Amino acid sequence: MRRLWLPQIVVSLMLLWALNPDNQYSYYILLRWVCCAVFAYLACHAADTAKRGCAWTLGVLALIYNPIIPVHLSREIWSVVNLVSIGAAVASIFCIPRSQGPQRHSDP
């Protein structure tokens, strides 16, 4: 079974780049939108595959990064949250299988 990995790689790279203190504020706004969307998508996908612990973790991360009602933390705390998020994104590669698509049944 193939694994879902491209969204996690994109988010991990963006979160790693967010550790650079010289980024512009607009980068962090983009980061919130991308992280929220990817973590929400992965949480829904994990829930569909009955991976409840993974779904809850990714859902909480989607809420933390949501751009509509932003969570305001210090730079140091965001750095820790970003590192934990990278770990969760990488772990989800192994936790969430890629969907197989519609099942086809052949008639005898």
Secondary structure per residue as TSV (DSSP state, phi and psi in degrees):
chain	resnum	aa	ss	phi	psi
A	1	M	-	360.0	131.2
A	2	R	-	-78.5	153.2
A	3	R	B	-103.2	152.5
A	4	L	-	-86.0	119.7
A	5	W	-	-140.2	-22.2
A	6	L	H	-62.0	-46.8
A	7	P	H	-60.3	-38.2
A	8	Q	H	-66.2	-38.3
A	9	I	H	-65.7	-44.5
A	10	V	H	-60.6	-48.4
A	11	V	H	-64.1	-41.5
A	12	S	H	-62.1	-43.1
A	13	L	H	-65.9	-40.8
A	14	M	H	-65.2	-40.7
A	15	L	H	-67.8	-35.7
A	16	L	H	-65.0	-41.9
A	17	W	H	-67.0	-28.2
A	18	A	T	-66.5	-17.4
A	19	L	T	-71.5	-14.2
A	20	N	-	-71.6	118.7
A	21	P	T	-72.5	-8.6
A	22	D	T	-92.2	5.8
A	23	N	-	-67.4	150.5
A	24	Q	-	-78.8	158.1
A	25	Y	H	-60.0	-33.4
A	26	S	H	-62.4	-29.4
A	27	Y	H	-64.5	-39.6
A	28	Y	H	-70.9	-30.6
A	29	I	H	-66.2	-47.2
A	30	L	H	-60.5	-41.5
A	31	L	H	-59.0	-43.3
A	32	R	H	-60.0	-46.3
A	33	W	H	-63.2	-46.3
A	34	V	H	-66.8	-47.8
A	35	C	H	-62.6	-44.0
A	36	C	H	-60.7	-46.5
A	37	A	H	-64.1	-46.4
A	38	V	H	-67.3	-45.8
A	39	F	H	-66.5	-36.0
A	40	A	H	-66.1	-44.1
A	41	Y	H	-59.9	-46.6
A	42	L	H	-66.7	-35.4
A	43	A	H	-64.2	-43.7
A	44	C	H	-64.0	-41.6
A	45	H	H	-65.6	-39.8
A	46	A	H	-66.5	-38.9
A	47	A	H	-65.1	-37.9
A	48	D	H	-64.8	-29.3
A	49	T	T	-98.4	15.7
A	50	A	T	62.4	32.5
A	51	K	-	-101.4	75.2
A	52	R	H	-62.3	-44.6
A	53	G	H	-61.6	-43.4
A	54	C	H	-65.5	-41.1
A	55	A	H	-62.7	-43.3
A	56	W	H	-64.4	-44.6
A	57	T	H	-60.6	-47.9
A	58	L	H	-68.3	-33.7
A	59	G	H	-65.2	-41.7
A	60	V	H	-63.9	-40.9
A	61	L	H	-63.6	-38.3
A	62	A	H	-61.0	-40.6
A	63	L	H	-67.4	-38.7
A	64	I	H	-63.3	-39.7
A	65	Y	T	-91.4	2.5
A	66	N	-	-59.3	135.3
A	67	P	S	-86.8	-12.2
A	68	I	S	-77.6	-48.6
A	69	I	S	-120.2	83.3
A	70	P	-	-68.5	145.2
A	71	V	-	-89.5	126.7
A	72	H	-	-102.6	116.8
A	73	L	-	-131.2	165.3
A	74	S	-	-73.7	163.5
A	75	R	H	-59.3	-39.1
A	76	E	H	-65.0	-43.0
A	77	I	H	-68.2	-39.7
A	78	W	H	-61.7	-35.6
A	79	S	H	-62.0	-42.9
A	80	V	H	-66.5	-44.4
A	81	V	H	-61.0	-40.2
A	82	N	H	-63.2	-42.5
A	83	L	H	-66.1	-41.5
A	84	V	H	-64.1	-38.8
A	85	S	H	-64.9	-38.7
A	86	I	H	-60.7	-45.6
A	87	G	H	-59.7	-42.8
A	88	A	H	-66.4	-39.6
A	89	A	H	-64.5	-44.6
A	90	V	H	-66.4	-41.3
A	91	A	H	-63.4	-34.0
A	92	S	H	-67.4	-21.0
A	93	I	H	-59.4	-38.8
A	94	F	H	-90.3	-19.1
A	95	C	H	-85.1	-36.9
A	96	I	S	-107.9	116.0
A	97	P	B	-77.0	154.0
A	98	R	-	-72.9	143.1
A	99	S	-	-66.8	147.0
A	100	Q	-	-85.3	-12.0
A	101	G	-	84.3	-173.1
A	102	P	S	-67.0	140.3
A	103	Q	-	-78.0	133.6
A	104	R	-	-106.4	129.5
A	105	H	-	-109.7	131.3
A	106	S	-	-94.3	139.8
A	107	D	-	-79.6	140.5
A	108	P	-	-71.2	360.0
